[in-house]
């Protein structure tokens, strides 16, 4: 692995209270579920190491960004260098969860205005860095499907053990399909009680048509029957 030198002007900041990151309660049942997802993803491919994956959803508001951020956080707990990229160039939200500036990010790197290591920002978690979306472009799909995006991913994998991309809903726009062929796998996030079966099936078909390797689906927002029940056997 090459050493990573970050631009000194990017400073680590505290997460706002409205952040959706669950790592602040490291022993909670919710975090244990993210760790279970991490384990399942690690065993999802025995023939090839997964170095990059995208998180998408069938529709908007199903929790794909929250899920991708938390999965990235639990992966970083293993001591691996993790980079999460906000590839939702239509409605970016990763920077708000980390309370970061978004004046420079992915779009600047793809268009060769800036270098990757100048745009990456460290999070409050060791081993977890963030590349925000940057300015919203007029042509997100074309930008994500360009050779510049391929170059960004190739360079990112030189510095990080795992690259996670947060992408727009697959049923709404083609961005996730475009990126599927560039990465090692796709995770589909579905929302319990709101994602219709036909919507989930459509999302799966769209990803398969793009030759995506579907690593699995995550059912989000599932209500627990006993919300106060802890995960320890003693309980």
N, C-alpha and C positions, 0 to 999 in steps of 0.2 A: 504494500500500500504506500502510495506517495504521501508525504507529509502535507498537511493542510494549513495554509497561512491565511488568516482572515483579515479583512480590511479593519483597521483599528477603529474606524469611525462607527462601526456597528457595535452597539453596546447591549449587553443582556439587560432585559427589563423585567419587572414583575408582571405577572399575568393579572389582567383585570378580573374583578369578581364575576363578570358575566361570561368569562371563559368557560368553554365546554370541556376542558381537559380534566380528566378524572384522576390524574396521577397525584394530585395533592392529597388524596386519601389512599395511600398505597396499600392498605390492607382491607379495603372495602370489597364487597362481593362484586361490584361493578368492575373494578380493576381486575379481579380474578377472572372474570369473563373475557376481558381483553387479553389476558395472558393465555387463556385457553384458545382463543382465536390465533394468537401468535404461534402456539404449538401446532395447531392444525395446519397453518400455512407452511410451517417448516417441514411438515410431513406430506404436504400436498404434491411434492415432486421429488421422487427418489433418484431420478436419472440425471437431473440437472439442477444446479444451484440457482435459486431465484434471486437475481440481483436487482430486478426492477418489477414493480407491479402498480397497477392503477386501481383506484377505487371509484366506482360509479354507482348510480342508482337508476331505477326505472323512471322515477319522476322527481321533481323538486321537493325539498322539504322532508326527505326520508332519512336524513342523518348521515349522509356519506362523508361529509367533511369532518364531523365530530368523530366518526368511526376511524377514518384514516389518520387523524391526528393522534388519537389514543393508541391505535395500533403501532404507529411510529414511536410513540413514547415508551411502550412496553418493550419493543424491540431494542431500543437504546439502553434499557436496563441490563441487557446481556453483555454490555461492553462493546457492542458493534457500533460502527459509525453509520448513522442514519441521516439521510437527507429527505425531507418532505418538500415536494414542489407543488405549488398551487397552479395547476394547469387548467383551472376554471377561469378562462379569460373573458367570461361573460358576466359572472357574478362572484368574484373572488371573495373569500372569507377567512382564509388561513391567517392572514396578517392580523385580523381583528382578534382572533383567539389567542394569539401570542403577543398582542399589544405592540406590534411592530410597524415601522414605516413601510410604505409601499411605493416609494418614489422610483425605486429601481428594482427590477426583478426579471422574471423569465422572458418577457417580451423584449427587454433590452438586450438580453444575451442572444436570443435567436436572431435578432436584427443586427448583431455584432456592434452594438453601441457600447457595450461594457463586457468585461470578462466575468466568467462564472464566479471565481473566488472573490471578486470585488462585490458581488451582489448577494452572496450567501450571508445569512445572519445567524448567530448562535442563539439557541433558546436557553431557557433557565435550566434545562435538563442536560446533564453531561452526555456527550456523544450524539445529540440531536440538533441538527442544523436545519434552517428553513430558507427556501428560495420562494419569495412571494411572487405574485403574478406580474407585477410591474404595471405600467399604464395599459388600460384596456384598448386593444386594437380594433380596427374596423373589420378585420378579416380573420377571426380566431381559428377557424378550421384550416385555412390555407397556411397560416403561420405554424400551427401545430403539425401539419403534414409536410413541412419543408425539410430540406436537408439540414437546415440550421438546428431544428429540434433533435434530429438524430445525433448531431455533433454534441449538443448539450448533454444528452443522455450518456453518450460514450465518455465524455470528459467526467461527468458526475460519478460514473462507475469506477473511474480511476482513483477517486478520492474517498469513496464511500462503499461500505459493504452492502447496503441496501438503499435503493431509491424508491420512494413511494410518491405517486402522483394522485392528487385530488382532481377529478375531472367532472364536467357537467353531466347531468342525467342523460342516459343513452337514448331514451325515447324522445327526447326533446331536440337534440342536435347530434351531429355526427362526430363531435370531437373525441369522444371516448373510443369510437370505432377506429378513428384515424390513429390514435395512440396505441391501440391494442396490438397492432402488428410490430410495434417498436419495442414492446416490453415483454417480460417473461410470463406475465399472467394478469388476470383481471379478477377483482373481487366485486361482487354485485351486492349492494346493500338494499334491503327491502324493509318496509315499515309495517309492523304488525297492525292490522285493523284499518289500514288506509291503502296499501298497495293491492290493487285488484289482481286476481290470478292471471287474467289475460294480459295485463300490463307487464307482469313479471315474465310471462312466456314470450311476449314481444321483445323485451329487453334481452333475454337469453338468445333468441333467434338472431337479433341484430348483431350481437357479439360473436356468435358462431359464424355468421356470414362474413364477418371481418377476420376470420381465422384466429380469433382470440382463444387463448387457453384460459378457460374459466376455472379458477382455483377453487371457487366455492361461493356460496351466498350467505349473507349474514342477516338474520331476522332481528331488526332493531325495534326498540320501543315496545317490547313484549312485557306486559304487566305480570309481576310475580303474584302467585296466589297468596303467599305469606311474605310480604315485603320486608318484615323485620327479621326473617329467618336468616341466620348467618351461615356461612359455608363450612365452618368447622364441624367435624363429625360430632364433637362433644355437645353441640347445640341440637 
